[in-house]
Amino acid sequence: MQITHDQPADKLVYVRAVAVADLPEEVQEQAEGLETLYALHRADGEQLAIVKERSMAFALALQNDLAPVNVH
């Protein structure tokens, strides 16, 4: 799938690095010593997933017919 700026808004999702220390305690406990996780969000801010690798976040989005973009 080639990502273009012409993707419908409901298909666009954002991949954002998240500091484990900023997450709820139960998520921190599952982070297995990682300092950063990657969150996948809809355009309206709804969090869809948190994964341990950026590439995994992009793969998850593409597997679900979503168009991921990186948030800086």
Contacts in CASP RR format, 6 or more apart in sequence:
PFRMAT RR
TARGET T0000
AUTHOR 0000-0000-0000
METHOD contacts of the structure
MODEL  1
MQITHDQPADKLVYVRAVAVADLPEEVQEQAEGLETLYALHRADGEQLAI
VKERSMAFALALQNDLAPVNVH
1 62 0 8 1.000
1 67 0 8 1.000
3 67 0 8 1.000
3 68 0 8 1.000
3 69 0 8 1.000
7 67 0 8 1.000
9 43 0 8 1.000
10 42 0 8 1.000
11 65 0 8 1.000
11 66 0 8 1.000
11 67 0 8 1.000
12 42 0 8 1.000
12 43 0 8 1.000
12 66 0 8 1.000
12 67 0 8 1.000
12 69 0 8 1.000
13 40 0 8 1.000
13 41 0 8 1.000
13 42 0 8 1.000
13 43 0 8 1.000
13 48 0 8 1.000
13 61 0 8 1.000
13 66 0 8 1.000
13 67 0 8 1.000
13 68 0 8 1.000
13 69 0 8 1.000
14 40 0 8 1.000
14 41 0 8 1.000
14 42 0 8 1.000
14 43 0 8 1.000
14 45 0 8 1.000
14 68 0 8 1.000
14 69 0 8 1.000
14 70 0 8 1.000
14 71 0 8 1.000
15 38 0 8 1.000
15 39 0 8 1.000
15 40 0 8 1.000
15 54 0 8 1.000
15 57 0 8 1.000
15 58 0 8 1.000
15 61 0 8 1.000
15 68 0 8 1.000
15 69 0 8 1.000
15 70 0 8 1.000
15 71 0 8 1.000
16 38 0 8 1.000
16 39 0 8 1.000
16 41 0 8 1.000
16 71 0 8 1.000
17 36 0 8 1.000
17 37 0 8 1.000
17 38 0 8 1.000
17 39 0 8 1.000
17 54 0 8 1.000
18 36 0 8 1.000
18 37 0 8 1.000
18 38 0 8 1.000
18 39 0 8 1.000
18 50 0 8 1.000
19 35 0 8 1.000
19 36 0 8 1.000
20 27 0 8 1.000
20 28 0 8 1.000
20 31 0 8 1.000
20 33 0 8 1.000
20 34 0 8 1.000
20 35 0 8 1.000
20 36 0 8 1.000
20 37 0 8 1.000
21 28 0 8 1.000
21 35 0 8 1.000
23 31 0 8 1.000
23 37 0 8 1.000
23 50 0 8 1.000
27 37 0 8 1.000
27 50 0 8 1.000
31 37 0 8 1.000
31 52 0 8 1.000
32 52 0 8 1.000
34 52 0 8 1.000
37 50 0 8 1.000
37 51 0 8 1.000
37 52 0 8 1.000
38 50 0 8 1.000
38 51 0 8 1.000
38 52 0 8 1.000
38 53 0 8 1.000
38 54 0 8 1.000
38 56 0 8 1.000
38 57 0 8 1.000
39 47 0 8 1.000
39 49 0 8 1.000
39 50 0 8 1.000
39 57 0 8 1.000
40 47 0 8 1.000
40 48 0 8 1.000
40 49 0 8 1.000
40 50 0 8 1.000
40 51 0 8 1.000
40 57 0 8 1.000
40 60 0 8 1.000
40 61 0 8 1.000
40 68 0 8 1.000
41 47 0 8 1.000
41 48 0 8 1.000
41 71 0 8 1.000
42 48 0 8 1.000
49 57 0 8 1.000
49 60 0 8 1.000
51 57 0 8 1.000
51 60 0 8 1.000
54 70 0 8 1.000
57 68 0 8 1.000
58 68 0 8 1.000
61 67 0 8 1.000
61 68 0 8 1.000
62 68 0 8 1.000
END
